[in-house]
Every structure is written in structure tokens, then in C-alpha cells.
Amino acid sequence: MEVTVQLLENAITEVVQKSPSKTGKFLIDGFPRKMDQAIKFEETVCPSKFVLFFDCPEEEMQKRLLNRGKTSGRSDDNAESIKKRFKVFVETSMPVVDYFASQGRVVKVVATKSPDEVYKETKAGVEKRLGSNF
């Protein structure tokens, strides 16, 4: 965890230092996955403005991942691995989402819609938090 947080801090610091305004906006995909990562990042790097959470039922995600598995070549796109990944997500990552939600810092997007609708909802949620010129 410390290595990941340090790598993120280094990358963010480098971009901010090179920016004429000495500011920056960052989208960090798939992090934090655990509470200790969230707390460490916020204590040592910066507080997050918000978490973007794509909400999709397990059944739909399994269907999508099994379909992806037909062409992805990924060995973990199988029913057994997918089930384990969901269990880990619910046990370790959902508490992070719940933590940020309790502070009003989650933009929740219903991800069962069409890709265009998900994009529009995502864009609207981000614009609401960061303004239209994000």
C-alpha cells in the first residue's frame, strides 16, 4: 500500500509542479480498493473530491465479463474467478464506497444503461462536482 500511495503522490506532484497554475485534476482508476489505502492517500497526498462509482448488479457484470472472456484471452474471465472477484469487491471495496458516500463524496452512476446513457450520466455527475470546464 505504501508503495502505491507513494507512486501516486510522485506522479501527482510531478504534474502539479509542471503546471503553470501549480494545480491539477486527476482520475485514479481502481484506487483505493481498501480502507487503509483510502485513509493513507487522504492523509499523505490529498483529500479526494469524490469517488466515481459505477453501480451494476452482479448478474449483469457476470454476463458482461463472461462475454468479454470469449475474446479477451484473460484467464480470470470465467464464472468461478468472477464470483471470487465479486466477493472480494463486496468485502474490501464497498466499505470504501460506503465511507465516501457517508461524507457525500460519491457520484453514483447506474451502469446498466446503454454506453451513451452511462457516459451522459457520468459527465453530468462529474460536471456537477467540478464544473462544466473540468
N, CA, C and O atoms as CSV, one atom per row, in Angstrom:
chain,resi,resn,atom,element,x,y,z
A,1,MET,N,N,0.808,-1.188,0.000
A,1,MET,CA,C,0.000,0.000,0.000
A,1,MET,C,C,0.862,1.266,0.000
A,1,MET,O,O,0.590,2.203,-0.752
A,2,GLU,N,N,1.882,1.294,0.828
A,2,GLU,CA,C,2.730,2.482,0.912
A,2,GLU,C,C,3.400,2.782,-0.424
A,2,GLU,O,O,3.542,3.943,-0.806
A,3,VAL,N,N,3.812,1.732,-1.135
A,3,VAL,CA,C,4.473,1.918,-2.424
A,3,VAL,C,C,3.498,2.524,-3.431
A,3,VAL,O,O,3.845,3.456,-4.157
A,4,THR,N,N,2.286,1.993,-3.470
A,4,THR,CA,C,1.282,2.502,-4.408
A,4,THR,C,C,0.950,3.954,-4.113
A,4,THR,O,O,0.892,4.775,-5.028
A,5,VAL,N,N,0.732,4.277,-2.852
A,5,VAL,CA,C,0.418,5.656,-2.477
A,5,VAL,C,C,1.589,6.566,-2.824
A,5,VAL,O,O,1.379,7.675,-3.315
A,6,GLN,N,N,2.807,6.122,-2.581
A,6,GLN,CA,C,3.977,6.942,-2.900
A,6,GLN,C,C,4.115,7.158,-4.407
A,6,GLN,O,O,4.447,8.260,-4.844
A,7,LEU,N,N,3.867,6.134,-5.193
A,7,LEU,CA,C,3.930,6.277,-6.653
A,7,LEU,C,C,2.878,7.275,-7.148
A,7,LEU,O,O,3.163,8.106,-8.011
A,8,LEU,N,N,1.676,7.190,-6.603
A,8,LEU,CA,C,0.637,8.140,-6.973
A,8,LEU,C,C,1.026,9.562,-6.560
A,8,LEU,O,O,0.858,10.509,-7.328
A,9,GLU,N,N,1.539,9.695,-5.355
A,9,GLU,CA,C,1.959,11.020,-4.881
A,9,GLU,C,C,3.052,11.591,-5.774
A,9,GLU,O,O,3.005,12.770,-6.124
A,10,ASN,N,N,4.028,10.780,-6.145
A,10,ASN,CA,C,5.111,11.245,-7.011
A,10,ASN,C,C,4.574,11.700,-8.364
A,10,ASN,O,O,4.964,12.755,-8.864
A,11,ALA,N,N,3.689,10.915,-8.954
A,11,ALA,CA,C,3.133,11.256,-10.262
A,11,ALA,C,C,2.309,12.545,-10.192
A,11,ALA,O,O,2.422,13.401,-11.069
A,12,ILE,N,N,1.489,12.684,-9.162
A,12,ILE,CA,C,0.671,13.876,-8.995
A,12,ILE,C,C,1.554,15.099,-8.774
A,12,ILE,O,O,1.339,16.144,-9.388
A,13,THR,N,N,2.535,14.971,-7.905
A,13,THR,CA,C,3.444,16.081,-7.617
A,13,THR,C,C,4.163,16.537,-8.878
A,13,THR,O,O,4.300,17.738,-9.113
A,14,GLU,N,N,4.619,15.603,-9.681
A,14,GLU,CA,C,5.322,15.948,-10.922
A,14,GLU,C,C,4.428,16.745,-11.870
A,14,GLU,O,O,4.864,17.743,-12.444
A,15,VAL,N,N,3.197,16.312,-12.032
A,15,VAL,CA,C,2.271,17.018,-12.921
A,15,VAL,C,C,1.958,18.411,-12.377
A,15,VAL,O,O,1.949,19.384,-13.132
A,16,VAL,N,N,1.703,18.512,-11.084
A,16,VAL,CA,C,1.373,19.800,-10.476
A,16,VAL,C,C,2.550,20.764,-10.593
A,16,VAL,O,O,2.357,21.940,-10.899
A,17,GLN,N,N,3.751,20.283,-10.356
A,17,GLN,CA,C,4.933,21.152,-10.445
A,17,GLN,C,C,5.153,21.675,-11.859
A,17,GLN,O,O,5.639,22.792,-12.036
A,18,LYS,N,N,4.803,20.886,-12.862
A,18,LYS,CA,C,4.976,21.300,-14.255
A,18,LYS,C,C,3.847,22.202,-14.747
A,18,LYS,O,O,3.980,22.861,-15.779
A,19,SER,N,N,2.754,22.232,-14.021
A,19,SER,CA,C,1.596,23.028,-14.424
A,19,SER,C,C,1.847,24.509,-14.132
A,19,SER,O,O,2.320,24.849,-13.047
A,20,PRO,N,N,1.536,25.389,-15.081
A,20,PRO,CA,C,1.704,26.831,-14.836
A,20,PRO,C,C,0.903,27.312,-13.627
A,20,PRO,O,O,1.330,28.224,-12.920
A,21,SER,N,N,-0.252,26.702,-13.391
A,21,SER,CA,C,-1.090,27.123,-12.268
A,21,SER,C,C,-0.747,26.393,-10.974
A,21,SER,O,O,-1.286,26.703,-9.911
A,22,LYS,N,N,0.162,25.416,-11.076
A,22,LYS,CA,C,0.552,24.586,-9.920
A,22,LYS,C,C,-0.648,23.846,-9.335
A,22,LYS,O,O,-0.738,23.635,-8.126
A,23,THR,N,N,-1.573,23.457,-10.225
A,23,THR,CA,C,-2.749,22.680,-9.827
A,23,THR,C,C,-2.925,21.538,-10.822
A,23,THR,O,O,-2.212,21.452,-11.822
A,24,GLY,N,N,-3.874,20.675,-10.534
A,24,GLY,CA,C,-4.176,19.587,-11.457
A,24,GLY,C,C,-5.408,18.837,-11.009
A,24,GLY,O,O,-5.818,18.904,-9.850
A,25,LYS,N,N,-5.987,18.123,-11.954
A,25,LYS,CA,C,-7.126,17.244,-11.667
A,25,LYS,C,C,-6.731,15.858,-12.125
A,25,LYS,O,O,-6.134,15.685,-13.187
A,26,PHE,N,N,-7.074,14.863,-11.303
A,26,PHE,CA,C,-6.617,13.503,-11.571
A,26,PHE,C,C,-7.758,12.521,-11.415
A,26,PHE,O,O,-8.548,12.611,-10.476
A,27,LEU,N,N,-7.837,11.583,-12.342
A,27,LEU,CA,C,-8.767,10.474,-12.248
A,27,LEU,C,C,-7.923,9.237,-11.992
A,27,LEU,O,O,-7.135,8.824,-12.843
A,28,ILE,N,N,-8.088,8.657,-10.830
A,28,ILE,CA,C,-7.311,7.482,-10.447
A,28,ILE,C,C,-8.243,6.282,-10.517
A,28,ILE,O,O,-9.148,6.143,-9.694
A,29,ASP,N,N,-8.024,5.432,-11.483
A,29,ASP,CA,C,-8.903,4.302,-11.759
A,29,ASP,C,C,-8.543,3.100,-10.880
A,29,ASP,O,O,-7.389,2.674,-10.834
A,30,GLY,N,N,-9.556,2.560,-10.182
A,30,GLY,CA,C,-9.363,1.340,-9.414
A,30,GLY,C,C,-8.623,1.516,-8.103
A,30,GLY,O,O,-8.108,0.545,-7.547
A,31,PHE,N,N,-8.563,2.736,-7.604
A,31,PHE,CA,C,-7.864,3.002,-6.348
A,31,PHE,C,C,-8.627,4.085,-5.617
A,31,PHE,O,O,-9.065,5.052,-6.241
A,32,PRO,N,N,-8.796,3.952,-4.320
A,32,PRO,CA,C,-8.360,2.888,-3.424
A,32,PRO,C,C,-9.323,1.704,-3.465
A,32,PRO,O,O,-10.519,1.858,-3.715
A,33,ARG,N,N,-8.778,0.543,-3.218
A,33,ARG,CA,C,-9.584,-0.672,-3.170
A,33,ARG,C,C,-9.879,-1.110,-1.738
A,33,ARG,O,O,-10.768,-1.928,-1.499
A,34,LYS,N,N,-9.121,-0.555,-0.785
A,34,LYS,CA,C,-9.289,-0.913,0.625
A,34,LYS,C,C,-9.300,0.354,1.466
A,34,LYS,O,O,-8.783,1.392,1.054
A,35,MET,N,N,-9.898,0.257,2.657
A,35,MET,CA,C,-9.998,1.419,3.546
A,35,MET,C,C,-8.639,1.978,3.932
A,35,MET,O,O,-8.461,3.196,3.963
A,36,ASP,N,N,-7.667,1.103,4.228
A,36,ASP,CA,C,-6.370,1.626,4.643
A,36,ASP,C,C,-5.721,2.433,3.523
A,36,ASP,O,O,-5.020,3.408,3.792
A,37,GLN,N,N,-5.948,2.037,2.267
A,37,GLN,CA,C,-5.419,2.796,1.134
A,37,GLN,C,C,-6.095,4.166,1.043
A,37,GLN,O,O,-5.433,5.175,0.802
A,38,ALA,N,N,-7.404,4.195,1.235
A,38,ALA,CA,C,-8.146,5.454,1.162
A,38,ALA,C,C,-7.666,6.426,2.227
A,38,ALA,O,O,-7.425,7.600,1.948
A,39,ILE,N,N,-7.531,5.935,3.429
A,39,ILE,CA,C,-7.115,6.800,4.540
A,39,ILE,C,C,-5.684,7.288,4.338
A,39,ILE,O,O,-5.398,8.471,4.518
A,40,LYS,N,N,-4.794,6.388,3.967
A,40,LYS,CA,C,-3.390,6.761,3.748
A,40,LYS,C,C,-3.266,7.800,2.632
A,40,LYS,O,O,-2.531,8.776,2.778
A,41,PHE,N,N,-3.974,7.601,1.529
A,41,PHE,CA,C,-3.923,8.550,0.418
A,41,PHE,C,C,-4.405,9.925,0.865
A,41,PHE,O,O,-3.768,10.937,0.571
A,42,GLU,N,N,-5.526,9.960,1.572
A,42,GLU,CA,C,-6.076,11.241,2.002
A,42,GLU,C,C,-5.200,11.926,3.043
A,42,GLU,O,O,-5.149,13.155,3.087
A,43,GLU,N,N,-4.520,11.163,3.871
A,43,GLU,CA,C,-3.638,11.748,4.886
A,43,GLU,C,C,-2.334,12.259,4.294
A,43,GLU,O,O,-1.829,13.302,4.710
A,44,THR,N,N,-1.788,11.534,3.329
A,44,THR,CA,C,-0.440,11.866,2.857
A,44,THR,C,C,-0.390,12.585,1.510
A,44,THR,O,O,0.575,13.292,1.221
A,45,VAL,N,N,-1.425,12.408,0.684
A,45,VAL,CA,C,-1.390,13.034,-0.637
A,45,VAL,C,C,-2.365,14.203,-0.683
A,45,VAL,O,O,-1.945,15.360,-0.697
A,46,CYS,N,N,-3.632,13.918,-0.707
A,46,CYS,CA,C,-4.658,14.963,-0.681
A,46,CYS,C,C,-6.032,14.325,-0.509
A,46,CYS,O,O,-6.219,13.151,-0.830
A,47,PRO,N,N,-6.990,15.093,-0.004
A,47,PRO,CA,C,-8.347,14.564,0.077
A,47,PRO,C,C,-8.933,14.430,-1.331
A,47,PRO,O,O,-8.690,15.273,-2.194
A,48,SER,N,N,-9.689,13.389,-1.550
A,48,SER,CA,C,-10.349,13.190,-2.836
A,48,SER,C,C,-11.577,14.088,-2.915
A,48,SER,O,O,-12.289,14.267,-1.927
A,49,LYS,N,N,-11.817,14.647,-4.088
A,49,LYS,CA,C,-13.035,15.450,-4.281
A,49,LYS,C,C,-14.253,14.538,-4.241
A,49,LYS,O,O,-15.258,14.851,-3.604
A,50,PHE,N,N,-14.148,13.398,-4.934
A,50,PHE,CA,C,-15.249,12.456,-4.954
A,50,PHE,C,C,-14.788,11.130,-5.527
A,50,PHE,O,O,-13.718,11.022,-6.127
A,51,VAL,N,N,-15.624,10.128,-5.326
A,51,VAL,CA,C,-15.414,8.793,-5.884
A,51,VAL,C,C,-16.486,8.595,-6.947
A,51,VAL,O,O,-17.667,8.848,-6.709
A,52,LEU,N,N,-16.069,8.147,-8.100
A,52,LEU,CA,C,-16.992,7.827,-9.178
A,52,LEU,C,C,-17.288,6.342,-9.088
A,52,LEU,O,O,-16.398,5.510,-9.262
A,53,PHE,N,N,-18.547,6.015,-8.813
A,53,PHE,CA,C,-18.935,4.625,-8.578
A,53,PHE,C,C,-19.953,4.189,-9.619
A,53,PHE,O,O,-21.061,4.722,-9.685
A,54,PHE,N,N,-19.565,3.216,-10.430
A,54,PHE,CA,C,-20.454,2.649,-11.436
A,54,PHE,C,C,-21.176,1.462,-10.810
A,54,PHE,O,O,-20.572,0.422,-10.543
A,55,ASP,N,N,-22.452,1.628,-10.585
A,55,ASP,CA,C,-23.252,0.623,-9.901
A,55,ASP,C,C,-23.902,-0.316,-10.916
A,55,ASP,O,O,-24.658,0.108,-11.789
A,56,CYS,N,N,-23.587,-1.594,-10.776
A,56,CYS,CA,C,-24.098,-2.598,-11.708
A,56,CYS,C,C,-24.311,-3.889,-10.929
A,56,CYS,O,O,-23.417,-4.328,-10.206
A,57,PRO,N,N,-25.484,-4.502,-11.068
A,57,PRO,CA,C,-25.740,-5.744,-10.334
A,57,PRO,C,C,-24.767,-6.856,-10.735
A,57,PRO,O,O,-24.275,-6.902,-11.863
A,58,GLU,N,N,-24.512,-7.732,-9.794
A,58,GLU,CA,C,-23.572,-8.834,-10.008
A,58,GLU,C,C,-23.942,-9.684,-11.221
A,58,GLU,O,O,-23.066,-10.089,-11.985
A,59,GLU,N,N,-25.216,-9.952,-11.399
A,59,GLU,CA,C,-25.637,-10.801,-12.516
A,59,GLU,C,C,-25.260,-10.172,-13.858
A,59,GLU,O,O,-24.777,-10.853,-14.761
A,60,GLU,N,N,-25.486,-8.873,-13.972
A,60,GLU,CA,C,-25.156,-8.167,-15.221
A,60,GLU,C,C,-23.644,-8.131,-15.445
A,60,GLU,O,O,-23.167,-8.337,-16.561
A,61,MET,N,N,-22.907,-7.871,-14.380
A,61,MET,CA,C,-21.444,-7.847,-14.509
A,61,MET,C,C,-20.917,-9.217,-14.920
A,61,MET,O,O,-20.023,-9.309,-15.761
A,62,GLN,N,N,-21.457,-10.268,-14.342
A,62,GLN,CA,C,-21.013,-11.616,-14.703
A,62,GLN,C,C,-21.286,-11.879,-16.180
A,62,GLN,O,O,-20.431,-12.409,-16.890
A,63,LYS,N,N,-22.476,-11.508,-16.638
A,63,LYS,CA,C,-22.825,-11.693,-18.045
A,63,LYS,C,C,-21.838,-10.942,-18.944
A,63,LYS,O,O,-21.371,-11.489,-19.943
A,64,ARG,N,N,-21.525,-9.710,-18.599
A,64,ARG,CA,C,-20.603,-8.900,-19.403
A,64,ARG,C,C,-19.194,-9.480,-19.396
A,64,ARG,O,O,-18.532,-9.538,-20.432
A,65,LEU,N,N,-18.744,-9.905,-18.227
A,65,LEU,CA,C,-17.386,-10.446,-18.132
A,65,LEU,C,C,-17.255,-11.788,-18.849
A,65,LEU,O,O,-16.232,-12.060,-19.478
A,66,LEU,N,N,-18.272,-12.615,-18.755
A,66,LEU,CA,C,-18.229,-13.886,-19.483
A,66,LEU,C,C,-18.223,-13.639,-20.989
A,66,LEU,O,O,-17.556,-14.355,-21.736
A,67,ASN,N,N,-18.952,-12.643,-21.423
A,67,ASN,CA,C,-18.944,-12.285,-22.840
A,67,ASN,C,C,-17.568,-11.751,-23.242
A,67,ASN,O,O,-17.052,-12.099,-24.304
A,68,ARG,N,N,-16.975,-10.907,-22.392
A,68,ARG,CA,C,-15.632,-10.397,-22.664
A,68,ARG,C,C,-14.635,-11.544,-22.740
A,68,ARG,O,O,-13.706,-11.522,-23.547
A,69,GLY,N,N,-14.837,-12.537,-21.897
A,69,GLY,CA,C,-13.923,-13.677,-21.845
A,69,GLY,C,C,-13.839,-14.460,-23.142
A,69,GLY,O,O,-12.861,-15.172,-23.375
A,70,LYS,N,N,-14.844,-14.339,-23.981
A,70,LYS,CA,C,-14.831,-15.052,-25.261
A,70,LYS,C,C,-13.731,-14.553,-26.188
A,70,LYS,O,O,-13.273,-15.288,-27.063
A,71,THR,N,N,-13.300,-13.297,-25.998
A,71,THR,CA,C,-12.289,-12.718,-26.895
A,71,THR,C,C,-11.098,-12.089,-26.171
A,71,THR,O,O,-10.101,-11.742,-26.805
A,72,SER,N,N,-11.195,-11.939,-24.845
A,72,SER,CA,C,-10.153,-11.199,-24.123
A,72,SER,C,C,-8.860,-11.978,-23.941
A,72,SER,O,O,-7.780,-11.396,-23.842
A,73,GLY,N,N,-8.980,-13.297,-23.899
A,73,GLY,CA,C,-7.797,-14.101,-23.598
A,73,GLY,C,C,-7.429,-14.076,-22.120
A,73,GLY,O,O,-6.417,-14.657,-21.727
A,74,ARG,N,N,-8.231,-13.416,-21.301
A,74,ARG,CA,C,-7.959,-13.348,-19.861
A,74,ARG,C,C,-8.398,-14.639,-19.198
A,74,ARG,O,O,-9.531,-15.086,-19.377
A,75,SER,N,N,-7.513,-15.228,-18.444
A,75,SER,CA,C,-7.827,-16.486,-17.771
A,75,SER,C,C,-8.807,-16.295,-16.618
A,75,SER,O,O,-9.428,-17.261,-16.174
A,76,ASP,N,N,-8.957,-15.050,-16.121
A,76,ASP,CA,C,-9.863,-14.816,-14.991
A,76,ASP,C,C,-11.274,-14.424,-15.418
A,76,ASP,O,O,-12.107,-14.108,-14.568
A,77,ASP,N,N,-11.553,-14.440,-16.708
A,77,ASP,CA,C,-12.914,-14.176,-17.174
A,77,ASP,C,C,-13.693,-15.486,-17.274
A,77,ASP,O,O,-14.140,-15.885,-18.350
A,78,ASN,N,N,-13.841,-16.135,-16.135
A,78,ASN,CA,C,-14.631,-17.361,-16.038
A,78,ASN,C,C,-15.516,-17.246,-14.801
A,78,ASN,O,O,-15.246,-16.447,-13.904
A,79,ALA,N,N,-16.564,-18.044,-14.765
A,79,ALA,CA,C,-17.576,-17.902,-13.710
A,79,ALA,C,C,-16.991,-18.002,-12.302
A,79,ALA,O,O,-17.350,-17.215,-11.427
A,80,GLU,N,N,-16.105,-18.950,-12.080
A,80,GLU,CA,C,-15.542,-19.139,-10.734
A,80,GLU,C,C,-14.704,-17.938,-10.302
A,80,GLU,O,O,-14.858,-17.443,-9.185
A,81,SER,N,N,-13.829,-17.472,-11.172
A,81,SER,CA,C,-12.991,-16.311,-10.841
A,81,SER,C,C,-13.821,-15.053,-10.653
A,81,SER,O,O,-13.559,-14.256,-9.753
A,82,ILE,N,N,-14.818,-14.880,-11.501
A,82,ILE,CA,C,-15.684,-13.704,-11.408
A,82,ILE,C,C,-16.406,-13.688,-10.061
A,82,ILE,O,O,-16.487,-12.647,-9.410
A,83,LYS,N,N,-16.921,-14.823,-9.650
A,83,LYS,CA,C,-17.627,-14.919,-8.366
A,83,LYS,C,C,-16.695,-14.531,-7.208
A,83,LYS,O,O,-17.102,-13.815,-6.292
A,84,LYS,N,N,-15.443,-15.007,-7.255
A,84,LYS,CA,C,-14.462,-14.661,-6.216
A,84,LYS,C,C,-14.163,-13.165,-6.227
A,84,LYS,O,O,-14.063,-12.539,-5.172
A,85,ARG,N,N,-14.020,-12.590,-7.430
A,85,ARG,CA,C,-13.728,-11.151,-7.542
A,85,ARG,C,C,-14.870,-10.319,-6.972
A,85,ARG,O,O,-14.620,-9.308,-6.316
A,86,PHE,N,N,-16.111,-10.718,-7.206
A,86,PHE,CA,C,-17.253,-10.008,-6.631
A,86,PHE,C,C,-17.223,-10.068,-5.112
A,86,PHE,O,O,-17.462,-9.064,-4.441
A,87,LYS,N,N,-16.930,-11.241,-4.574
A,87,LYS,CA,C,-16.891,-11.411,-3.123
A,87,LYS,C,C,-15.828,-10.495,-2.511
A,87,LYS,O,O,-16.081,-9.832,-1.506
A,88,VAL,N,N,-14.667,-10.461,-3.106
A,88,VAL,CA,C,-13.587,-9.593,-2.622
A,88,VAL,C,C,-14.008,-8.130,-2.720
A,88,VAL,O,O,-13.768,-7.346,-1.801
A,89,PHE,N,N,-14.634,-7.766,-3.830
A,89,PHE,CA,C,-15.080,-6.384,-4.002
A,89,PHE,C,C,-16.066,-5.990,-2.901
A,89,PHE,O,O,-15.914,-4.938,-2.280
A,90,VAL,N,N,-17.058,-6.818,-2.662
A,90,VAL,CA,C,-18.068,-6.501,-1.646
A,90,VAL,C,C,-17.428,-6.395,-0.266
A,90,VAL,O,O,-17.790,-5.516,0.516
A,91,GLU,N,N,-16.478,-7.283,0.042
A,91,GLU,CA,C,-15.865,-7.297,1.370
A,91,GLU,C,C,-14.842,-6.189,1.572
A,91,GLU,O,O,-14.739,-5.651,2.674
A,92,THR,N,N,-14.082,-5.832,0.542
A,92,THR,CA,C,-12.990,-4.880,0.753
A,92,THR,C,C,-13.217,-3.512,0.118
A,92,THR,O,O,-12.810,-2.500,0.690
A,93,SER,N,N,-13.855,-3.455,-1.043
A,93,SER,CA,C,-14.003,-2.168,-1.737
A,93,SER,C,C,-15.307,-1.447,-1.408
A,93,SER,O,O,-15.328,-0.217,-1.361
A,94,MET,N,N,-16.382,-2.175,-1.184
A,94,MET,CA,C,-17.643,-1.499,-0.854
A,94,MET,C,C,-17.553,-0.682,0.432
A,94,MET,O,O,-18.181,0.374,0.510
A,95,PRO,N,N,-16.801,-1.120,1.445
A,95,PRO,CA,C,-16.647,-0.236,2.610
A,95,PRO,C,C,-16.008,1.112,2.256
A,95,PRO,O,O,-16.303,2.123,2.892
A,96,VAL,N,N,-15.145,1.128,1.254
A,96,VAL,CA,C,-14.543,2.392,0.801
A,96,VAL,C,C,-15.624,3.269,0.173
A,96,VAL,O,O,-15.719,4.459,0.474
A,97,VAL,N,N,-16.433,2.679,-0.693
A,97,VAL,CA,C,-17.520,3.423,-1.329
A,97,VAL,C,C,-18.478,3.941,-0.254
A,97,VAL,O,O,-18.889,5.100,-0.296
A,98,ASP,N,N,-18.827,3.099,0.694
A,98,ASP,CA,C,-19.737,3.497,1.768
A,98,ASP,C,C,-19.142,4.629,2.612
A,98,ASP,O,O,-19.856,5.551,3.008
A,99,TYR,N,N,-17.849,4.560,2.884
A,99,TYR,CA,C,-17.154,5.602,3.657
A,99,TYR,C,C,-17.272,6.955,2.956
A,99,TYR,O,O,-17.644,7.952,3.575
A,100,PHE,N,N,-16.953,6.983,1.666
A,100,PHE,CA,C,-17.037,8.241,0.924
A,100,PHE,C,C,-18.494,8.688,0.765
A,100,PHE,O,O,-18.774,9.887,0.792
A,101,ALA,N,N,-19.419,7.745,0.602
A,101,ALA,CA,C,-20.844,8.087,0.484
A,101,ALA,C,C,-21.342,8.739,1.768
A,101,ALA,O,O,-22.143,9.672,1.721
A,102,SER,N,N,-20.873,8.254,2.913
A,102,SER,CA,C,-21.307,8.825,4.190
A,102,SER,C,C,-20.862,10.276,4.335
A,102,SER,O,O,-21.399,11.023,5.153
A,103,GLN,N,N,-19.885,10.662,3.539
A,103,GLN,CA,C,-19.388,12.045,3.555
A,103,GLN,C,C,-19.915,12.856,2.370
A,103,GLN,O,O,-19.499,13.995,2.153
A,104,GLY,N,N,-20.823,12.266,1.615
A,104,GLY,CA,C,-21.382,12.966,0.462
A,104,GLY,C,C,-20.398,13.109,-0.688
A,104,GLY,O,O,-20.493,14.044,-1.482
A,105,ARG,N,N,-19.448,12.177,-0.775
A,105,ARG,CA,C,-18.406,12.290,-1.801
A,105,ARG,C,C,-18.439,11.144,-2.814
A,105,ARG,O,O,-17.391,10.691,-3.274
A,106,VAL,N,N,-19.635,10.678,-3.161
A,106,VAL,CA,C,-19.754,9.640,-4.183
A,106,VAL,C,C,-20.671,10.140,-5.295
A,106,VAL,O,O,-21.772,10.629,-5.044
A,107,VAL,N,N,-20.191,10.006,-6.525
A,107,VAL,CA,C,-21.029,10.203,-7.699
A,107,VAL,C,C,-21.366,8.793,-8.174
A,107,VAL,O,O,-20.507,8.062,-8.666
A,108,LYS,N,N,-22.635,8.431,-8.015
A,108,LYS,CA,C,-23.079,7.083,-8.354
A,108,LYS,C,C,-23.734,7.106,-9.732
A,108,LYS,O,O,-24.637,7.901,-9.994
A,109,VAL,N,N,-23.263,6.223,-10.601
A,109,VAL,CA,C,-23.785,6.127,-11.958
A,109,VAL,C,C,-24.390,4.735,-12.125
A,109,VAL,O,O,-23.743,3.729,-11.835
A,110,VAL,N,N,-25.630,4.687,-12.592
A,110,VAL,CA,C,-26.281,3.410,-12.863
A,110,VAL,C,C,-25.696,2.877,-14.163
A,110,VAL,O,O,-25.894,3.468,-15.225
A,111,ALA,N,N,-24.975,1.764,-14.081
A,111,ALA,CA,C,-24.199,1.272,-15.221
A,111,ALA,C,C,-24.907,0.183,-16.018
A,111,ALA,O,O,-24.275,-0.521,-16.806
A,112,THR,N,N,-26.203,0.041,-15.818
A,112,THR,CA,C,-26.945,-0.968,-16.582
A,112,THR,C,C,-27.551,-0.377,-17.846
A,112,THR,O,O,-28.149,-1.099,-18.644
A,113,LYS,N,N,-27.404,0.904,-18.028
A,113,LYS,CA,C,-27.961,1.586,-19.195
A,113,LYS,C,C,-27.038,1.391,-20.401
A,113,LYS,O,O,-26.013,0.715,-20.311
A,114,SER,N,N,-27.411,1.980,-21.502
A,114,SER,CA,C,-26.576,1.903,-22.702
A,114,SER,C,C,-25.280,2.676,-22.469
A,114,SER,O,O,-25.231,3.554,-21.608
A,115,PRO,N,N,-24.236,2.358,-23.225
A,115,PRO,CA,C,-22.976,3.115,-23.066
A,115,PRO,C,C,-23.167,4.623,-23.212
A,115,PRO,O,O,-22.557,5.390,-22.467
A,116,ASP,N,N,-23.996,5.063,-24.151
A,116,ASP,CA,C,-24.230,6.505,-24.319
A,116,ASP,C,C,-24.901,7.112,-23.094
A,116,ASP,O,O,-24.553,8.213,-22.667
A,117,GLU,N,N,-25.864,6.388,-22.531
A,117,GLU,CA,C,-26.553,6.887,-21.341
A,117,GLU,C,C,-25.626,6.909,-20.135
A,117,GLU,O,O,-25.674,7.841,-19.332
A,118,VAL,N,N,-24.783,5.890,-20.001
A,118,VAL,CA,C,-23.819,5.856,-18.895
A,118,VAL,C,C,-22.836,7.019,-19.034
A,118,VAL,O,O,-22.493,7.671,-18.048
A,119,TYR,N,N,-22.391,7.271,-20.253
A,119,TYR,CA,C,-21.483,8.403,-20.489
A,119,TYR,C,C,-22.150,9.720,-20.086
A,119,TYR,O,O,-21.546,10.534,-19.387
A,120,LYS,N,N,-23.393,9.929,-20.524
A,120,LYS,CA,C,-24.091,11.175,-20.213
A,120,LYS,C,C,-24.259,11.350,-18.710
A,120,LYS,O,O,-24.058,12.444,-18.184
A,121,GLU,N,N,-24.628,10.275,-18.016
A,121,GLU,CA,C,-24.805,10.344,-16.574
A,121,GLU,C,C,-23.475,10.602,-15.865
A,121,GLU,O,O,-23.415,11.357,-14.894
A,122,THR,N,N,-22.418,9.972,-16.355
A,122,THR,CA,C,-21.087,10.177,-15.784
A,122,THR,C,C,-20.655,11.632,-15.970
A,122,THR,O,O,-20.207,12.284,-15.027
A,123,LYS,N,N,-20.795,12.125,-17.191
A,123,LYS,CA,C,-20.401,13.509,-17.491
A,123,LYS,C,C,-21.177,14.491,-16.626
A,123,LYS,O,O,-20.602,15.437,-16.086
A,124,ALA,N,N,-22.473,14.272,-16.493
A,124,ALA,CA,C,-23.304,15.161,-15.670
A,124,ALA,C,C,-22.864,15.135,-14.207
A,124,ALA,O,O,-22.799,16.179,-13.558
A,125,GLY,N,N,-22.567,13.953,-13.694
A,125,GLY,CA,C,-22.124,13.836,-12.304
A,125,GLY,C,C,-20.789,14.510,-12.057
A,125,GLY,O,O,-20.600,15.167,-11.033
A,126,VAL,N,N,-19.857,14.350,-12.997
A,126,VAL,CA,C,-18.545,14.984,-12.864
A,126,VAL,C,C,-18.683,16.498,-12.991
A,126,VAL,O,O,-18.073,17.244,-12.225
A,127,GLU,N,N,-19.476,16.953,-13.950
A,127,GLU,CA,C,-19.682,18.404,-14.118
A,127,GLU,C,C,-20.310,19.029,-12.876
A,127,GLU,O,O,-19.975,20.154,-12.505
A,128,LYS,N,N,-21.213,18.303,-12.238
A,128,LYS,CA,C,-21.853,18.806,-11.021
A,128,LYS,C,C,-20.802,19.048,-9.927
A,128,LYS,O,O,-20.917,19.991,-9.145
A,129,ARG,N,N,-19.786,18.193,-9.881
A,129,ARG,CA,C,-18.736,18.320,-8.847
A,129,ARG,C,C,-17.618,19.274,-9.252
A,129,ARG,O,O,-17.084,19.998,-8.411
A,130,LEU,N,N,-17.261,19.279,-10.538
A,130,LEU,CA,C,-16.074,20.025,-10.967
A,130,LEU,C,C,-16.365,21.213,-11.870
A,130,LEU,O,O,-15.460,21.986,-12.186
A,131,GLY,N,N,-17.609,21.367,-12.287
A,131,GLY,CA,C,-17.954,22.425,-13.222
A,131,GLY,C,C,-17.861,21.922,-14.654
A,131,GLY,O,O,-17.293,20.862,-14.917
A,132,SER,N,N,-18.420,22.687,-15.568
A,132,SER,CA,C,-18.503,22.233,-16.961
A,132,SER,C,C,-17.184,22.298,-17.696
A,132,SER,O,O,-17.079,21.748,-18.793
A,133,ASN,N,N,-16.188,22.933,-17.154
A,133,ASN,CA,C,-14.872,23.038,-17.823
A,133,ASN,C,C,-13.839,22.123,-17.200
A,133,ASN,O,O,-12.645,22.422,-17.205
A,134,PHE,N,N,-14.298,21.015,-16.667
A,134,PHE,CA,C,-13.354,20.125,-15.996
A,134,PHE,C,C,-12.360,19.588,-16.987
A,134,PHE,O,O,-11.476,18.815,-16.617
